[in-house]
Structure formats: structure tokens, C-alpha cells
Amino acid sequence: MSTPAERSHSIDVHAGRAGVSRAVWHTIGLVLAALLAYAIWRGYQNPDLLLDLSAFRIC
């Protein structure tokens, strides 16, 4: 059996790893939200931009 000190150490390691992952996902979400807000702002200034983006085809 492991001692309480060993168990608390393994919990700290996993908690630290989850904290970094959460920060990365929050950063990605903030960047995507900023890009979406920028596209909406540019579309408000120039409505033709949104029409060009909606007509864009990948293939």
C-alpha cells in the first residue's frame, strides 16, 4: 500500500497537468472568439466581405 504522502504527490501531478491543459483550451477559445469578433466587425464595416466569405468554396 502507498503512504498518504505518495498519494497526495500523485494527485498534485495530475492536478498540475489538468491546469495547464485548461489554460491552453481557454487561450484557444479566446483566440477563436477574438477572430470571430474581428470578422463580425469587418463585416459590419464592409458587408461585401461577408458575402465573399459565404461564397468561398474549398474544392
PDB file of N, CA, C, O and CB in Angstrom:
ATOM      1  N   MET A   1       0.834  -1.183   0.000  1.00  0.00           N
ATOM      2  CA  MET A   1       0.000   0.000   0.000  1.00  0.00           C
ATOM      3  C   MET A   1       0.879   1.246   0.000  1.00  0.00           C
ATOM      4  O   MET A   1       1.982   1.253   0.546  1.00  0.00           O
ATOM      5  CB  MET A   1      -0.949  -0.002   1.211  1.00  0.00           C
ATOM      6  N   SER A   2       0.373   2.273  -0.612  1.00  0.00           N
ATOM      7  CA  SER A   2       1.132   3.520  -0.653  1.00  0.00           C
ATOM      8  C   SER A   2       0.794   4.373   0.558  1.00  0.00           C
ATOM      9  O   SER A   2      -0.283   4.272   1.147  1.00  0.00           O
ATOM     10  CB  SER A   2       0.844   4.295  -1.955  1.00  0.00           C
ATOM     11  N   THR A   3       1.738   5.200   0.899  1.00  0.00           N
ATOM     12  CA  THR A   3       1.531   6.091   2.038  1.00  0.00           C
ATOM     13  C   THR A   3       0.711   7.302   1.593  1.00  0.00           C
ATOM     14  O   THR A   3       0.635   7.586   0.397  1.00  0.00           O
ATOM     15  CB  THR A   3       2.891   6.541   2.645  1.00  0.00           C
ATOM     16  N   PRO A   4       0.102   8.011   2.525  1.00  0.00           N
ATOM     17  CA  PRO A   4      -0.671   9.208   2.150  1.00  0.00           C
ATOM     18  C   PRO A   4       0.178  10.253   1.428  1.00  0.00           C
ATOM     19  O   PRO A   4      -0.327  10.974   0.567  1.00  0.00           O
ATOM     20  CB  PRO A   4      -1.293   9.833   3.390  1.00  0.00           C
ATOM     21  N   ALA A   5       1.462  10.340   1.771  1.00  0.00           N
ATOM     22  CA  ALA A   5       2.332  11.321   1.105  1.00  0.00           C
ATOM     23  C   ALA A   5       2.489  10.981  -0.375  1.00  0.00           C
ATOM     24  O   ALA A   5       2.494  11.875  -1.221  1.00  0.00           O
ATOM     25  CB  ALA A   5       3.720  11.373   1.790  1.00  0.00           C
ATOM     26  N   GLU A   6       2.617   9.686  -0.692  1.00  0.00           N
ATOM     27  CA  GLU A   6       2.753   9.281  -2.093  1.00  0.00           C
ATOM     28  C   GLU A   6       1.466   9.553  -2.866  1.00  0.00           C
ATOM     29  O   GLU A   6       1.507   9.999  -4.012  1.00  0.00           O
ATOM     30  CB  GLU A   6       3.122   7.793  -2.188  1.00  0.00           C
ATOM     31  N   ARG A   7       0.329   9.284  -2.238  1.00  0.00           N
ATOM     32  CA  ARG A   7      -0.943   9.535  -2.921  1.00  0.00           C
ATOM     33  C   ARG A   7      -1.156  11.021  -3.170  1.00  0.00           C
ATOM     34  O   ARG A   7      -1.624  11.402  -4.243  1.00  0.00           O
ATOM     35  CB  ARG A   7      -2.106   8.973  -2.104  1.00  0.00           C
ATOM     36  N   SER A   8      -0.824  11.865  -2.202  1.00  0.00           N
ATOM     37  CA  SER A   8      -1.018  13.302  -2.396  1.00  0.00           C
ATOM     38  C   SER A   8      -0.071  13.830  -3.466  1.00  0.00           C
ATOM     39  O   SER A   8      -0.413  14.764  -4.191  1.00  0.00           O
ATOM     40  CB  SER A   8      -0.805  14.061  -1.075  1.00  0.00           C
ATOM     41  N   HIS A   9       1.125  13.235  -3.571  1.00  0.00           N
ATOM     42  CA  HIS A   9       2.071  13.667  -4.610  1.00  0.00           C
ATOM     43  C   HIS A   9       1.524  13.335  -5.994  1.00  0.00           C
ATOM     44  O   HIS A   9       1.623  14.156  -6.905  1.00  0.00           O
ATOM     45  CB  HIS A   9       3.453  13.000  -4.406  1.00  0.00           C
ATOM     46  N   SER A  10       0.955  12.153  -6.167  1.00  0.00           N
ATOM     47  CA  SER A  10       0.422  11.791  -7.481  1.00  0.00           C
ATOM     48  C   SER A  10      -0.798  12.646  -7.837  1.00  0.00           C
ATOM     49  O   SER A  10      -1.017  12.942  -9.011  1.00  0.00           O
ATOM     50  CB  SER A  10       0.049  10.297  -7.511  1.00  0.00           C
ATOM     51  N   ILE A  11      -1.588  13.044  -6.848  1.00  0.00           N
ATOM     52  CA  ILE A  11      -2.737  13.909  -7.110  1.00  0.00           C
ATOM     53  C   ILE A  11      -2.259  15.283  -7.564  1.00  0.00           C
ATOM     54  O   ILE A  11      -2.840  15.868  -8.478  1.00  0.00           O
ATOM     55  CB  ILE A  11      -3.631  14.035  -5.853  1.00  0.00           C
ATOM     56  N   ASP A  12      -1.206  15.807  -6.935  1.00  0.00           N
ATOM     57  CA  ASP A  12      -0.666  17.111  -7.319  1.00  0.00           C
ATOM     58  C   ASP A  12      -0.160  17.106  -8.757  1.00  0.00           C
ATOM     59  O   ASP A  12      -0.342  18.081  -9.487  1.00  0.00           O
ATOM     60  CB  ASP A  12       0.461  17.515  -6.372  1.00  0.00           C
ATOM     61  N   VAL A  13       0.472  16.015  -9.162  1.00  0.00           N
ATOM     62  CA  VAL A  13       0.999  15.928 -10.524  1.00  0.00           C
ATOM     63  C   VAL A  13      -0.145  15.977 -11.526  1.00  0.00           C
ATOM     64  O   VAL A  13      -0.057  16.698 -12.520  1.00  0.00           O
ATOM     65  CB  VAL A  13       1.826  14.636 -10.713  1.00  0.00           C
ATOM     66  N   HIS A  14      -1.209  15.231 -11.290  1.00  0.00           N
ATOM     67  CA  HIS A  14      -2.339  15.219 -12.220  1.00  0.00           C
ATOM     68  C   HIS A  14      -3.072  16.561 -12.213  1.00  0.00           C
ATOM     69  O   HIS A  14      -3.533  17.016 -13.259  1.00  0.00           O
ATOM     70  CB  HIS A  14      -3.312  14.086 -11.864  1.00  0.00           C
ATOM     71  N   ALA A  15      -3.182  17.190 -11.059  1.00  0.00           N
ATOM     72  CA  ALA A  15      -3.864  18.481 -10.986  1.00  0.00           C
ATOM     73  C   ALA A  15      -3.086  19.540 -11.754  1.00  0.00           C
ATOM     74  O   ALA A  15      -3.687  20.385 -12.417  1.00  0.00           O
ATOM     75  CB  ALA A  15      -4.049  18.914  -9.522  1.00  0.00           C
ATOM     76  N   GLY A  16      -1.765  19.508 -11.677  1.00  0.00           N
ATOM     77  CA  GLY A  16      -0.953  20.466 -12.416  1.00  0.00           C
ATOM     78  C   GLY A  16      -1.086  20.271 -13.911  1.00  0.00           C
ATOM     79  O   GLY A  16      -1.144  21.242 -14.665  1.00  0.00           O
ATOM     80  N   ARG A  17      -1.134  19.027 -14.344  1.00  0.00           N
ATOM     81  CA  ARG A  17      -1.271  18.741 -15.770  1.00  0.00           C
ATOM     82  C   ARG A  17      -2.628  19.212 -16.283  1.00  0.00           C
ATOM     83  O   ARG A  17      -2.718  19.737 -17.393  1.00  0.00           O
ATOM     84  CB  ARG A  17      -1.092  17.237 -16.037  1.00  0.00           C
ATOM     85  N   ALA A  18      -3.679  19.033 -15.495  1.00  0.00           N
ATOM     86  CA  ALA A  18      -5.014  19.478 -15.913  1.00  0.00           C
ATOM     87  C   ALA A  18      -5.077  21.003 -15.956  1.00  0.00           C
ATOM     88  O   ALA A  18      -5.766  21.562 -16.809  1.00  0.00           O
ATOM     89  CB  ALA A  18      -6.097  18.924 -14.956  1.00  0.00           C
ATOM     90  N   GLY A  19      -4.378  21.680 -15.061  1.00  0.00           N
ATOM     91  CA  GLY A  19      -4.373  23.135 -15.045  1.00  0.00           C
ATOM     92  C   GLY A  19      -3.742  23.716 -16.293  1.00  0.00           C
ATOM     93  O   GLY A  19      -4.230  24.713 -16.826  1.00  0.00           O
ATOM     94  N   VAL A  20      -2.670  23.114 -16.767  1.00  0.00           N
ATOM     95  CA  VAL A  20      -2.023  23.592 -17.986  1.00  0.00           C
ATOM     96  C   VAL A  20      -2.940  23.356 -19.171  1.00  0.00           C
ATOM     97  O   VAL A  20      -3.080  24.229 -20.027  1.00  0.00           O
ATOM     98  CB  VAL A  20      -0.662  22.893 -18.205  1.00  0.00           C
ATOM     99  N   SER A  21      -3.561  22.203 -19.234  1.00  0.00           N
ATOM    100  CA  SER A  21      -4.455  21.883 -20.341  1.00  0.00           C
ATOM    101  C   SER A  21      -5.643  22.844 -20.376  1.00  0.00           C
ATOM    102  O   SER A  21      -6.045  23.293 -21.450  1.00  0.00           O
ATOM    103  CB  SER A  21      -4.947  20.433 -20.230  1.00  0.00           C
ATOM    104  N   ARG A  22      -6.196  23.156 -19.228  1.00  0.00           N
ATOM    105  CA  ARG A  22      -7.331  24.074 -19.164  1.00  0.00           C
ATOM    106  C   ARG A  22      -6.916  25.466 -19.634  1.00  0.00           C
ATOM    107  O   ARG A  22      -7.674  26.138 -20.334  1.00  0.00           O
ATOM    108  CB  ARG A  22      -7.895  24.139 -17.730  1.00  0.00           C
ATOM    109  N   ALA A  23      -5.727  25.896 -19.256  1.00  0.00           N
ATOM    110  CA  ALA A  23      -5.240  27.206 -19.681  1.00  0.00           C
ATOM    111  C   ALA A  23      -5.048  27.243 -21.192  1.00  0.00           C
ATOM    112  O   ALA A  23      -5.347  28.250 -21.834  1.00  0.00           O
ATOM    113  CB  ALA A  23      -3.922  27.550 -18.970  1.00  0.00           C
ATOM    114  N   VAL A  24      -4.555  26.158 -21.755  1.00  0.00           N
ATOM    115  CA  VAL A  24      -4.364  26.098 -23.209  1.00  0.00           C
ATOM    116  C   VAL A  24      -5.706  26.168 -23.919  1.00  0.00           C
ATOM    117  O   VAL A  24      -5.848  26.899 -24.899  1.00  0.00           O
ATOM    118  CB  VAL A  24      -3.614  24.812 -23.612  1.00  0.00           C
ATOM    119  N   TRP A  25      -6.695  25.417 -23.439  1.00  0.00           N
ATOM    120  CA  TRP A  25      -8.019  25.446 -24.073  1.00  0.00           C
ATOM    121  C   TRP A  25      -8.673  26.814 -23.931  1.00  0.00           C
ATOM    122  O   TRP A  25      -9.345  27.273 -24.855  1.00  0.00           O
ATOM    123  CB  TRP A  25      -8.925  24.371 -23.466  1.00  0.00           C
ATOM    124  N   HIS A  26      -8.490  27.466 -22.803  1.00  0.00           N
ATOM    125  CA  HIS A  26      -9.045  28.813 -22.624  1.00  0.00           C
ATOM    126  C   HIS A  26      -8.385  29.797 -23.581  1.00  0.00           C
ATOM    127  O   HIS A  26      -9.052  30.668 -24.141  1.00  0.00           O
ATOM    128  CB  HIS A  26      -8.863  29.286 -21.170  1.00  0.00           C
ATOM    129  N   THR A  27      -7.082  29.661 -23.768  1.00  0.00           N
ATOM    130  CA  THR A  27      -6.373  30.538 -24.703  1.00  0.00           C
ATOM    131  C   THR A  27      -6.863  30.322 -26.125  1.00  0.00           C
ATOM    132  O   THR A  27      -7.086  31.286 -26.857  1.00  0.00           O
ATOM    133  CB  THR A  27      -4.862  30.298 -24.627  1.00  0.00           C
ATOM    134  N   ILE A  28      -7.030  29.069 -26.521  1.00  0.00           N
ATOM    135  CA  ILE A  28      -7.540  28.766 -27.864  1.00  0.00           C
ATOM    136  C   ILE A  28      -8.944  29.339 -28.036  1.00  0.00           C
ATOM    137  O   ILE A  28      -9.259  29.916 -29.077  1.00  0.00           O
ATOM    138  CB  ILE A  28      -7.549  27.236 -28.116  1.00  0.00           C
ATOM    139  N   GLY A  29      -9.781  29.181 -27.022  1.00  0.00           N
ATOM    140  CA  GLY A  29     -11.140  29.717 -27.088  1.00  0.00           C
ATOM    141  C   GLY A  29     -11.160  31.235 -27.198  1.00  0.00           C
ATOM    142  O   GLY A  29     -11.960  31.798 -27.945  1.00  0.00           O
ATOM    143  N   LEU A  30     -10.280  31.896 -26.455  1.00  0.00           N
ATOM    144  CA  LEU A  30     -10.215  33.358 -26.529  1.00  0.00           C
ATOM    145  C   LEU A  30      -9.731  33.826 -27.897  1.00  0.00           C
ATOM    146  O   LEU A  30     -10.232  34.819 -28.425  1.00  0.00           O
ATOM    147  CB  LEU A  30      -9.295  33.904 -25.438  1.00  0.00           C
ATOM    148  N   VAL A  31      -8.764  33.122 -28.472  1.00  0.00           N
ATOM    149  CA  VAL A  31      -8.271  33.489 -29.804  1.00  0.00           C
ATOM    150  C   VAL A  31      -9.373  33.308 -30.843  1.00  0.00           C
ATOM    151  O   VAL A  31      -9.561  34.170 -31.701  1.00  0.00           O
ATOM    152  CB  VAL A  31      -7.032  32.642 -30.183  1.00  0.00           C
ATOM    153  N   LEU A  32     -10.101  32.195 -30.774  1.00  0.00           N
ATOM    154  CA  LEU A  32     -11.196  31.965 -31.722  1.00  0.00           C
ATOM    155  C   LEU A  32     -12.305  33.002 -31.553  1.00  0.00           C
ATOM    156  O   LEU A  32     -12.871  33.475 -32.538  1.00  0.00           O
ATOM    157  CB  LEU A  32     -11.768  30.554 -31.543  1.00  0.00           C
ATOM    158  N   ALA A  33     -12.612  33.352 -30.317  1.00  0.00           N
ATOM    159  CA  ALA A  33     -13.637  34.375 -30.077  1.00  0.00           C
ATOM    160  C   ALA A  33     -13.187  35.731 -30.615  1.00  0.00           C
ATOM    161  O   ALA A  33     -13.994  36.484 -31.161  1.00  0.00           O
ATOM    162  CB  ALA A  33     -13.952  34.481 -28.573  1.00  0.00           C
ATOM    163  N   ALA A  34     -11.903  36.040 -30.461  1.00  0.00           N
ATOM    164  CA  ALA A  34     -11.386  37.308 -30.989  1.00  0.00           C
ATOM    165  C   ALA A  34     -11.437  37.322 -32.512  1.00  0.00           C
ATOM    166  O   ALA A  34     -11.778  38.343 -33.108  1.00  0.00           O
ATOM    167  CB  ALA A  34      -9.945  37.546 -30.507  1.00  0.00           C
ATOM    168  N   LEU A  35     -11.100  36.198 -33.148  1.00  0.00           N
ATOM    169  CA  LEU A  35     -11.170  36.128 -34.612  1.00  0.00           C
ATOM    170  C   LEU A  35     -12.604  36.278 -35.106  1.00  0.00           C
ATOM    171  O   LEU A  35     -12.849  36.952 -36.106  1.00  0.00           O
ATOM    172  CB  LEU A  35     -10.583  34.803 -35.112  1.00  0.00           C
ATOM    173  N   LEU A  36     -13.547  35.657 -34.413  1.00  0.00           N
ATOM    174  CA  LEU A  36     -14.950  35.778 -34.791  1.00  0.00           C
ATOM    175  C   LEU A  36     -15.436  37.219 -34.613  1.00  0.00           C
ATOM    176  O   LEU A  36     -16.146  37.747 -35.470  1.00  0.00           O
ATOM    177  CB  LEU A  36     -15.813  34.816 -33.958  1.00  0.00           C
ATOM    178  N   ALA A  37     -15.056  37.846 -33.512  1.00  0.00           N
ATOM    179  CA  ALA A  37     -15.445  39.244 -33.286  1.00  0.00           C
ATOM    180  C   ALA A  37     -14.839  40.155 -34.350  1.00  0.00           C
ATOM    181  O   ALA A  37     -15.492  41.093 -34.807  1.00  0.00           O
ATOM    182  CB  ALA A  37     -15.008  39.706 -31.882  1.00  0.00           C
ATOM    183  N   TYR A  38     -13.603  39.888 -34.745  1.00  0.00           N
ATOM    184  CA  TYR A  38     -12.959  40.691 -35.787  1.00  0.00           C
ATOM    185  C   TYR A  38     -13.677  40.515 -37.125  1.00  0.00           C
ATOM    186  O   TYR A  38     -13.888  41.488 -37.848  1.00  0.00           O
ATOM    187  CB  TYR A  38     -11.472  40.303 -35.925  1.00  0.00           C
ATOM    188  N   ALA A  39     -14.055  39.274 -37.456  1.00  0.00           N
ATOM    189  CA  ALA A  39     -14.773  39.029 -38.715  1.00  0.00           C
ATOM    190  C   ALA A  39     -16.128  39.734 -38.716  1.00  0.00           C
ATOM    191  O   ALA A  39     -16.539  40.289 -39.735  1.00  0.00           O
ATOM    192  CB  ALA A  39     -14.966  37.515 -38.941  1.00  0.00           C
ATOM    193  N   ILE A  40     -16.822  39.714 -37.581  1.00  0.00           N
ATOM    194  CA  ILE A  40     -18.115  40.405 -37.492  1.00  0.00           C
ATOM    195  C   ILE A  40     -17.927  41.913 -37.618  1.00  0.00           C
ATOM    196  O   ILE A  40     -18.709  42.584 -38.292  1.00  0.00           O
ATOM    197  CB  ILE A  40     -18.822  40.067 -36.160  1.00  0.00           C
ATOM    198  N   TRP A  41     -16.895  42.445 -36.974  1.00  0.00           N
ATOM    199  CA  TRP A  41     -16.620  43.884 -37.048  1.00  0.00           C
ATOM    200  C   TRP A  41     -16.265  44.303 -38.467  1.00  0.00           C
ATOM    201  O   TRP A  41     -16.729  45.336 -38.949  1.00  0.00           O
ATOM    202  CB  TRP A  41     -15.484  44.263 -36.092  1.00  0.00           C
ATOM    203  N   ARG A  42     -15.434  43.492 -39.142  1.00  0.00           N
ATOM    204  CA  ARG A  42     -15.081  43.799 -40.532  1.00  0.00           C
ATOM    205  C   ARG A  42     -16.302  43.658 -41.440  1.00  0.00           C
ATOM    206  O   ARG A  42     -16.451  44.420 -42.395  1.00  0.00           O
ATOM    207  CB  ARG A  42     -13.943  42.874 -41.021  1.00  0.00           C
ATOM    208  N   GLY A  43     -17.160  42.711 -41.158  1.00  0.00           N
ATOM    209  CA  GLY A  43     -18.378  42.547 -41.935  1.00  0.00           C
ATOM    210  C   GLY A  43     -19.331  43.715 -41.766  1.00  0.00           C
ATOM    211  O   GLY A  43     -20.043  44.087 -42.698  1.00  0.00           O
ATOM    212  N   TYR A  44     -19.339  44.289 -40.575  1.00  0.00           N
ATOM    213  CA  TYR A  44     -20.172  45.469 -40.342  1.00  0.00           C
ATOM    214  C   TYR A  44     -19.640  46.659 -41.136  1.00  0.00           C
ATOM    215  O   TYR A  44     -20.414  47.455 -41.667  1.00  0.00           O
ATOM    216  CB  TYR A  44     -20.224  45.808 -38.838  1.00  0.00           C
ATOM    217  N   GLN A  45     -18.325  46.773 -41.212  1.00  0.00           N
ATOM    218  CA  GLN A  45     -17.718  47.873 -41.963  1.00  0.00           C
ATOM    219  C   GLN A  45     -17.847  47.673 -43.472  1.00  0.00           C
ATOM    220  O   GLN A  45     -18.015  48.636 -44.221  1.00  0.00           O
ATOM    221  CB  GLN A  45     -16.248  48.015 -41.586  1.00  0.00           C
ATOM    222  N   ASN A  46     -17.768  46.417 -43.911  1.00  0.00           N
ATOM    223  CA  ASN A  46     -17.777  46.123 -45.339  1.00  0.00           C
ATOM    224  C   ASN A  46     -18.660  44.891 -45.567  1.00  0.00           C
ATOM    225  O   ASN A  46     -18.151  43.772 -45.492  1.00  0.00           O
ATOM    226  CB  ASN A  46     -16.318  45.888 -45.882  1.00  0.00           C
ATOM    227  N   PRO A  47     -19.943  45.045 -45.838  1.00  0.00           N
ATOM    228  CA  PRO A  47     -20.844  43.897 -45.992  1.00  0.00           C
ATOM    229  C   PRO A  47     -20.447  42.952 -47.129  1.00  0.00           C
ATOM    230  O   PRO A  47     -20.793  41.772 -47.095  1.00  0.00           O
ATOM    231  CB  PRO A  47     -22.247  44.388 -46.226  1.00  0.00           C
ATOM    232  N   ASP A  48     -19.726  43.456 -48.133  1.00  0.00           N
ATOM    233  CA  ASP A  48     -19.295  42.585 -49.226  1.00  0.00           C
ATOM    234  C   ASP A  48     -18.337  41.503 -48.742  1.00  0.00           C
ATOM    235  O   ASP A  48     -18.262  40.434 -49.348  1.00  0.00           O
ATOM    236  CB  ASP A  48     -18.633  43.407 -50.322  1.00  0.00           C
ATOM    237  N   LEU A  49     -17.603  41.760 -47.662  1.00  0.00           N
ATOM    238  CA  LEU A  49     -16.679  40.760 -47.130  1.00  0.00           C
ATOM    239  C   LEU A  49     -17.429  39.506 -46.692  1.00  0.00           C
ATOM    240  O   LEU A  49     -16.989  38.393 -46.981  1.00  0.00           O
ATOM    241  CB  LEU A  49     -15.882  41.337 -45.953  1.00  0.00           C
ATOM    242  N   LEU A  50     -18.559  39.672 -45.997  1.00  0.00           N
ATOM    243  CA  LEU A  50     -19.330  38.510 -45.556  1.00  0.00           C
ATOM    244  C   LEU A  50     -19.902  37.753 -46.743  1.00  0.00           C
ATOM    245  O   LEU A  50     -19.986  36.525 -46.707  1.00  0.00           O
ATOM    246  CB  LEU A  50     -20.458  38.940 -44.618  1.00  0.00           C
ATOM    247  N   LEU A  51     -20.294  38.459 -47.792  1.00  0.00           N
ATOM    248  CA  LEU A  51     -20.781  37.780 -48.989  1.00  0.00           C
ATOM    249  C   LEU A  51     -19.661  36.998 -49.655  1.00  0.00           C
ATOM    250  O   LEU A  51     -19.888  35.893 -50.148  1.00  0.00           O
ATOM    251  CB  LEU A  51     -21.381  38.787 -49.975  1.00  0.00           C
ATOM    252  N   ASP A  52     -18.453  37.555 -49.677  1.00  0.00           N
ATOM    253  CA  ASP A  52     -17.312  36.843 -50.247  1.00  0.00           C
ATOM    254  C   ASP A  52     -16.989  35.594 -49.434  1.00  0.00           C
ATOM    255  O   ASP A  52     -16.697  34.542 -50.004  1.00  0.00           O
ATOM    256  CB  ASP A  52     -16.086  37.761 -50.313  1.00  0.00           C
ATOM    257  N   LEU A  53     -17.039  35.701 -48.116  1.00  0.00           N
ATOM    258  CA  LEU A  53     -16.751  34.541 -47.270  1.00  0.00           C
ATOM    259  C   LEU A  53     -17.820  33.461 -47.412  1.00  0.00           C
ATOM    260  O   LEU A  53     -17.503  32.272 -47.364  1.00  0.00           O
ATOM    261  CB  LEU A  53     -16.638  34.970 -45.807  1.00  0.00           C
ATOM    262  N   SER A  54     -19.072  33.854 -47.585  1.00  0.00           N
ATOM    263  CA  SER A  54     -20.138  32.861 -47.717  1.00  0.00           C
ATOM    264  C   SER A  54     -20.082  32.163 -49.070  1.00  0.00           C
ATOM    265  O   SER A  54     -20.559  31.035 -49.198  1.00  0.00           O
ATOM    266  CB  SER A  54     -21.503  33.518 -47.527  1.00  0.00           C
ATOM    267  N   ALA A  55     -19.507  32.810 -50.083  1.00  0.00           N
ATOM    268  CA  ALA A  55     -19.399  32.209 -51.412  1.00  0.00           C
ATOM    269  C   ALA A  55     -18.102  31.420 -51.577  1.00  0.00           C
ATOM    270  O   ALA A  55     -17.892  30.800 -52.619  1.00  0.00           O
ATOM    271  CB  ALA A  55     -19.485  33.287 -52.483  1.00  0.00           C
ATOM    272  N   PHE A  56     -17.232  31.432 -50.570  1.00  0.00           N
ATOM    273  CA  PHE A  56     -15.939  30.750 -50.656  1.00  0.00           C
ATOM    274  C   PHE A  56     -16.141  29.240 -50.664  1.00  0.00           C
ATOM    275  O   PHE A  56     -16.863  28.699 -49.826  1.00  0.00           O
ATOM    276  CB  PHE A  56     -15.023  31.163 -49.483  1.00  0.00           C
ATOM    277  N   ARG A  57     -15.506  28.570 -51.601  1.00  0.00           N
ATOM    278  CA  ARG A  57     -15.578  27.106 -51.677  1.00  0.00           C
ATOM    279  C   ARG A  57     -14.183  26.524 -51.509  1.00  0.00           C
ATOM    280  O   ARG A  57     -13.208  27.042 -52.054  1.00  0.00           O
ATOM    281  CB  ARG A  57     -16.204  26.644 -53.025  1.00  0.00           C
ATOM    282  N   ILE A  58     -14.104  25.453 -50.755  1.00  0.00           N
ATOM    283  CA  ILE A  58     -12.811  24.817 -50.514  1.00  0.00           C
ATOM    284  C   ILE A  58     -12.376  24.007 -51.734  1.00  0.00           C
ATOM    285  O   ILE A  58     -11.197  23.998 -52.086  1.00  0.00           O
ATOM    286  CB  ILE A  58     -12.878  23.914 -49.268  1.00  0.00           C
ATOM    287  N   CYS A  59     -13.314  23.335 -52.370  1.00  0.00           N
ATOM    288  CA  CYS A  59     -12.977  22.478 -53.512  1.00  0.00           C
ATOM    289  C   CYS A  59     -13.010  23.257 -54.816  1.00  0.00           C
ATOM    290  O   CYS A  59     -12.751  22.693 -55.879  1.00  0.00           O
ATOM    291  CB  CYS A  59     -13.936  21.292 -53.594  1.00  0.00           C
TER     292      CYS A  59
END
